[in-house]
Amino acid sequence: MKAYPLESISLEEAMKKQFKMVDCMSRHFSGSELLSRGDLGVRQPDNEPLTTVKAEAAIADFFDSEAAILVRGAGTGAIRYALASVIRANEKILVHRAPVYSTTKTSFEMLGLIGCEADFNDLNEVRKVLKENDDIRAVLIQHSRQLIEDSYNLKEVIAAVKETKDVPVIIDDNYAVMKVSKIGCELGADLSCFSSFKLQGPEGIGVITGKKGYIDRIRKMHYSGGCQTQGHEALDVLRGLVYAPVSLAIQAQVSEEILQRLKAGEVKGVRDVTIANAQSKVLIIELEKENARQVLKEAQELGALPNPVGAESRYEMTPLFYKVSGTFLAKDPTLIDKMIRVNPNRAGADTVIRILKESIERSA
């Protein structure tokens, strides 16, 4: 089983991200503001809570981008707003040749977009499809993997697009932010989109950061009081971005330890194991028997989470034992009985291995 997961940053690099986020906050807020719950409503002159405006500026500075905006609808909402800012109904958008993430597919249907595919693992094909389809108006790239065999380098794909055709590039950076060195907008894309809920932040708030022109269009779509991200929510987004990188770096270290221990044969009943982005970075465990559903049932009884809440949200402490992703199953439905995915979340390797071992024994 061969996979090409995204390269996780080290704990030291994660600490630097934490420090940078705090520094950006200190440059836009007074100390007393950071100890408050922020303001509410559509304050003049910008029709936004002042706290939210400052939080967005701090986020833009952190990602070295021109602007940022917080929107409702989590990562999905962020992607929809981003799409609406760069492309119109009945226009063509380039995507990777893979099962489209379910909420992205729904967004295309809602906005009336026409998908055009290329294998992002093959840069020559990306260039060829762009040249042969002069009516492509935008490109959407998922930073995380859609197929277990995906190996494309995001920076190289963005560069291949930009050198071939002058179209906006949107990056779905969910499952990658604060785990990797740089996200899409730092690698040459026009907009990066992600959910704050996956980064220890509040429910339902999405983040878009990148080119100011597109952000300004989104801001015009997003002016009413009910659409606004309120001040206390914006502060919670920042707090999540402070705590996420170190927490996720520790999680990545734990996953590597589990990988080595399982490969060494510590748990009977495991045929193979790898680390993959599916969609978050997880352990993909192939079992010797086709008893994955029973193993998952037993794991829940032993304290493992049976399903993600926000995929590494602030509510997810114990490890996640779950079926492999929908995009993987779309390619091979039989994996439902053969494989499970495990995310340690805040747990240590000993806890994950204990739950896995006992679950397999109970399922024998």
C-alpha positions in Angstrom: 0.0 0.0 0.0 1.8 3.1 -1.3 0.7 6.7 -0.4 2.1 10.1 -0.8 0.9 12.1 2.2 1.6 15.8 2.6 4.8 16.6 4.5 4.0 17.6 8.0 6.0 20.4 9.7 8.1 19.6 12.7 7.2 20.6 16.2 9.8 23.4 16.1 8.3 24.7 12.9 4.8 24.5 14.5 6.1 26.6 17.4 7.2 29.3 15.0 3.8 29.3 13.5 2.2 29.8 16.9 4.6 32.6 17.7 3.9 34.3 14.4 0.1 34.1 14.9 0.4 35.7 18.3 2.7 38.4 16.9 0.2 39.2 14.1 -2.6 39.4 16.7 -0.5 41.8 18.9 0.0 44.1 15.9 -3.7 44.6 15.3 -5.2 44.4 18.8 -4.6 46.1 22.2 -4.2 43.8 25.1 -7.6 44.7 26.6 -9.3 43.9 23.3 -7.8 40.4 23.3 -9.2 39.8 26.7 -12.7 40.9 25.6 -15.4 39.0 23.7 -15.4 41.6 20.8 -18.2 43.7 19.4 -21.3 42.9 17.4 -23.3 44.2 14.5 -22.6 46.2 11.4 -20.5 49.0 12.6 -19.7 51.9 10.3 -18.0 52.7 8.1 -17.3 49.2 6.9 -20.6 47.5 7.9 -18.6 45.0 10.0 -17.8 44.4 13.7 -14.5 46.2 14.3 -13.1 43.0 16.0 -13.7 41.0 12.9 -12.0 43.5 10.7 -8.9 43.4 12.9 -9.0 39.6 13.1 -9.1 39.3 9.3 -6.2 41.7 9.0 -4.2 39.6 11.4 -5.0 36.4 9.4 -4.0 38.1 6.1 -0.7 39.1 7.7 0.0 35.6 9.0 -0.4 34.1 5.5 1.4 37.0 3.9 -1.6 37.7 1.7 -3.3 40.9 0.6 -6.6 40.3 2.5 -8.7 37.8 4.3 -12.4 37.4 5.2 -14.3 35.2 7.6 -17.5 33.8 6.2 -20.3 31.5 7.4 -20.6 27.9 6.2 -17.2 26.7 7.3 -14.8 25.4 4.7 -17.6 24.6 2.2 -19.0 28.1 2.6 -15.6 29.6 2.0 -15.1 27.6 -1.2 -18.6 28.6 -2.4 -17.9 32.3 -1.8 -14.5 32.0 -3.5 -16.0 30.3 -6.5 -18.7 32.9 -6.8 -16.1 35.7 -6.8 -14.1 34.3 -9.8 -16.6 32.4 -12.0 -20.2 32.6 -13.3 -22.9 30.0 -14.0 -22.4 27.8 -17.1 -18.7 28.5 -17.1 -16.0 25.8 -17.0 -13.7 25.1 -14.1 -10.7 22.7 -14.1 -10.5 20.1 -11.3 -8.4 17.0 -10.6 -9.5 13.7 -12.2 -10.8 12.0 -9.1 -14.0 11.6 -7.2 -15.1 15.1 -6.3 -15.5 15.8 -2.6 -19.3 15.7 -1.9 -19.7 19.3 -0.7 -17.6 20.6 -3.7 -19.9 18.7 -6.1 -22.9 20.3 -4.4 -21.3 23.7 -4.8 -20.8 23.2 -8.5 -24.4 22.2 -8.9 -25.6 25.2 -6.9 -23.5 27.6 -8.9 -24.1 26.0 -12.2 -20.4 25.3 -12.9 -19.1 22.9 -15.6 -16.3 20.7 -14.4 -13.4 19.9 -16.7 -10.8 17.3 -15.6 -7.1 16.8 -15.7 -4.8 14.5 -13.8 -2.9 16.9 -11.5 -0.2 14.3 -11.0 0.7 14.9 -14.7 1.7 18.5 -15.2 1.9 18.0 -19.0 -1.7 16.9 -19.0 -2.7 19.9 -16.9 -1.1 22.2 -19.5 -2.6 20.3 -22.4 -6.2 20.5 -21.0 -5.8 24.2 -20.3 -4.6 24.8 -23.9 -7.3 22.7 -25.5 -10.1 24.3 -23.4 -9.9 28.0 -24.0 -13.2 28.5 -22.1 -11.8 27.3 -18.7 -12.4 30.3 -16.4 -10.9 29.0 -13.1 -9.1 26.2 -11.4 -9.9 24.5 -8.1 -7.2 22.4 -6.5 -7.6 20.4 -3.3 -4.4 20.6 -1.2 -5.1 17.4 0.5 -5.2 14.1 -1.4 -8.3 12.8 -3.1 -6.9 9.5 -4.1 -4.4 7.4 -2.1 -2.0 7.4 -5.1 -2.1 11.2 -5.6 1.4 12.6 -5.4 1.1 16.1 -7.0 3.1 19.0 -5.6 0.7 21.9 -5.0 3.3 24.6 -5.8 4.1 22.9 -9.1 0.5 22.5 -10.2 -0.2 26.2 -9.4 2.9 27.2 -11.4 1.9 25.0 -14.4 -1.6 26.6 -14.5 -0.3 30.1 -14.2 2.4 29.7 -16.9 -0.2 28.3 -19.3 -3.3 30.3 -18.7 -4.2 33.5 -16.9 -7.1 32.2 -14.8 -7.8 32.5 -11.0 -6.7 29.5 -8.9 -8.6 28.6 -5.8 -7.2 26.2 -3.3 -9.3 24.0 -1.0 -6.7 24.1 1.9 -8.9 22.1 4.3 -6.9 19.4 6.2 -3.6 21.2 5.3 -3.5 24.5 7.1 -1.1 24.6 10.1 0.1 21.1 9.1 2.3 22.0 6.2 4.9 24.7 5.6 2.8 26.8 3.2 -0.8 26.9 1.9 -2.1 27.7 -1.5 -2.1 31.5 -1.3 1.5 31.4 -0.1 2.4 29.3 -3.2 1.0 31.5 -5.9 -2.7 30.8 -5.8 -5.3 33.6 -5.8 -7.4 32.4 -2.9 -7.1 29.8 -0.1 -10.2 28.5 1.6 -10.5 26.5 4.8 -12.6 25.9 7.9 -11.7 27.3 11.3 -13.6 24.5 12.9 -10.8 22.1 11.8 -8.3 24.3 13.5 -9.7 24.5 17.1 -12.0 27.4 16.1 -15.7 28.0 16.3 -18.4 26.0 14.4 -19.4 27.2 11.0 -16.8 29.9 10.3 -14.8 29.6 7.1 -11.6 31.6 6.2 -10.7 32.9 2.7 -7.3 34.6 2.3 -5.5 35.8 -0.8 -6.0 38.5 -3.5 -7.7 41.6 -2.3 -9.8 42.1 -5.5 -11.6 38.8 -5.0 -11.9 39.3 -1.3 -13.5 42.7 -1.9 -16.1 41.0 -4.2 -16.9 38.5 -1.5 -17.2 41.3 1.1 -19.9 42.9 -1.1 -21.9 39.6 -1.1 -21.5 39.3 2.6 -22.6 42.7 3.9 -25.8 42.0 5.9 -25.8 41.7 9.7 -26.9 38.0 9.6 -24.0 37.1 7.3 -21.4 38.8 9.5 -18.9 36.9 11.6 -19.3 38.5 15.0 -16.4 39.8 17.0 -16.4 37.0 19.6 -16.4 34.4 16.8 -13.5 36.1 15.1 -11.5 36.1 18.3 -12.2 32.4 18.7 -10.9 31.8 15.2 -7.6 33.5 16.2 -7.3 31.5 19.4 -7.8 28.3 17.4 -5.1 29.3 15.0 -2.7 29.9 17.9 -3.2 26.5 19.4 -3.7 24.4 16.3 -0.1 24.1 14.8 1.6 22.7 17.9 -1.3 20.3 18.6 -1.3 19.1 15.0 2.5 18.6 15.0 2.3 16.4 18.1 -0.5 14.5 16.4 1.7 13.9 13.3 4.6 12.6 15.5 2.2 10.2 17.2 1.0 8.9 13.9 4.6 8.2 12.8 5.2 6.2 16.1 2.0 4.2 15.6 3.1 3.5 12.0 6.4 2.1 13.0 5.0 0.0 15.8 2.3 -1.6 13.6 4.8 -2.3 10.9 6.9 -4.1 13.5 4.0 -6.4 14.1 2.9 -5.2 17.5 -0.8 -5.8 16.8 -1.9 -9.1 15.3 -4.6 -8.9 12.7 -3.1 -5.9 10.8 -1.9 -6.8 7.3 -0.6 -3.4 6.3 -0.5 0.2 7.3 0.4 3.5 5.8 -0.1 7.2 6.4 -2.2 9.1 3.9 -4.2 12.3 3.5 -7.7 10.9 3.4 -8.7 13.8 3.7 -7.0 14.7 7.0 -3.7 13.0 7.6 -4.5 9.6 9.1 -3.3 6.0 9.4 -4.9 3.7 6.8 -4.9 0.2 8.3 -5.6 -2.8 6.2 -6.9 -5.7 8.3 -6.1 -9.4 7.7 -9.8 -10.3 7.9 -12.7 -8.5 6.2 -14.0 -7.4 9.6 -13.5 -3.7 9.5 -17.1 -2.8 10.4 -17.0 -5.0 13.5 -13.6 -3.6 14.5 -15.0 -0.1 14.3 -18.0 -1.0 16.4 -15.8 -2.5 19.1 -13.4 0.5 19.0 -16.3 2.9 19.8 -17.1 0.8 22.9 -13.5 1.2 24.0 -13.6 5.0 23.8 -12.7 5.8 20.2 -14.7 8.4 18.3 -17.1 6.7 15.8 -17.2 9.7 13.4 -15.5 13.0 13.0 -17.2 16.2 14.2 -15.1 18.7 12.3 -12.2 16.5 11.4 -9.8 17.5 14.3 -12.2 20.0 15.9 -11.8 21.2 19.5 -14.3 18.5 20.5 -12.3 15.6 19.2 -9.9 14.4 22.0 -9.8 10.6 21.9 -8.7 8.9 18.7 -11.0 8.5 15.7 -11.6 5.0 14.3 -13.6 5.4 11.1 -14.3 4.0 7.7 -12.1 5.1 4.8 -13.1 8.3 3.1 -16.0 8.5 0.6 -13.6 9.4 -2.2 -11.6 6.3 -1.6 -14.8 4.2 -1.4 -16.0 5.7 -4.7 -13.0 4.2 -6.4 -13.1 0.8 -4.6 -16.3 0.1 -2.5 -14.8 -3.2 -1.1 -12.5 -1.2 1.1 -15.4 -0.7 3.5 -14.7 -4.2 4.9 -10.9 -4.3 4.5 -9.6 -1.0 5.8 -10.1 1.6 8.6 -8.6 5.0 9.1 -7.3 6.1 12.5 -6.6 9.7 13.6 -4.9 9.9 17.0 -6.3 13.4 17.6 -5.0 14.3 21.1 -4.2 10.7 22.2 -0.8 9.1 22.5 0.4 6.0 20.6 -0.2 3.6 23.5 -3.9 4.5 23.7 -4.4 4.1 19.9 -2.6 0.7 19.9 -4.5 -0.6 22.9 -7.9 0.3 21.4 -6.9 -1.3 18.0 -5.5 -4.5 19.6 -8.6 -5.0 21.8 -11.0 -4.2 19.0 -9.4 -6.8 16.7 -9.4 -9.4 19.5 -13.1 -8.8 20.2 -13.9 -9.1 16.5 -12.1 -12.5 16.1 
